[in-house]
Every structure is written in C-alpha cells, then in structure tokens.
Amino acid sequence: MRVLSYRSVRQVVLEVLLENPEGAQTWATTEAVLTDPKGVELKALPVWQSGPVAPGGSEQRIVVQADAPETQALGPYTLKLWEPSTGHTVIFSGVSFP
C-alpha cells in the first residue's frame, strides 16, 4: 500500500494504491475523511476508485480530493477510507502534503 500526496492552490489530492490480502472479502471505498491532529476534518469530494479491491488481486487506485487552501493541510493528517455497508476500513496516519 502506498499513499502519494499532491497540492494545488485550492485542493489537496491523495492517490492511494491498495491491495487486499488473500482470503479477504472484495470491497470498494465509498467514503473518505481527512482529519488533522486537532480533529478538524477537510471537506472531501466524492471518492474515485479504479475498481473493487479483490482479495489477492492487483492493486487498485483510489483518489481522494479535499478542498484546502495553501495555508491549510500543512501538518500530518489521518486518512480514513471505508465502505459503510460492509464495515471495511483502512486508516493511514501521518499523511502530509507538499
């Protein structure tokens, strides 16, 4: 699993490359939230995913965008990806932006 971060003048973008272990259930991310160390959340746009994350399959690309001016999103963030219907959740800590 890898997380790549990008920044524009008004937004931040995270590109997550995710694999699902053998024997796990196939799932698709439908929700995402970025939270700073104080618990403040960035307004995330709809999540884009290249396809469901199948067990033992190839890595899938998940893209998360959030509105954040250049003065915001400076410190480490926590990214939470999940699918409410199945409860599958992945959390990445220490996410930072250029």
C-alpha positions, 0 to 999 in steps of 0.5 A, spaced: 500 500 500 502 506 498 499 513 499 502 519 494 500 526 496 499 532 491 497 540 492 494 545 488 492 552 490 485 550 492 485 542 493 489 537 496 489 530 492 491 523 495 492 517 490 492 511 494 494 504 491 491 498 495 491 491 495 487 486 499 490 480 502 488 473 500 482 470 503 479 477 504 472 479 502 472 484 495 470 491 497 470 498 494 471 505 498 465 509 498 467 514 503 473 518 505 475 523 511 481 527 512 482 529 519 488 533 522 491 532 529 486 537 532 480 533 529 478 538 524 476 534 518 477 537 510 471 537 506 472 531 501 469 530 494 466 524 492 471 518 492 474 515 485 476 508 485 479 504 479 475 498 481 473 493 487 479 491 491 479 483 490 482 479 495 489 477 492 488 481 486 492 487 483 492 493 486 487 498 485 487 506 485 483 510 489 483 518 489 481 522 494 480 530 493 479 535 499 478 542 498 484 546 502 487 552 501 495 553 501 495 555 508 491 549 510 493 541 510 500 543 512 501 538 518 500 530 518 493 528 517 489 521 518 486 518 512 480 514 513 477 510 507 471 505 508 465 502 505 459 503 510 455 497 508 460 492 509 464 495 515 471 495 511 476 500 513 483 502 512 486 508 516 493 511 514 496 516 519 501 521 518 499 523 511 502 530 509 502 534 503 507 538 499 
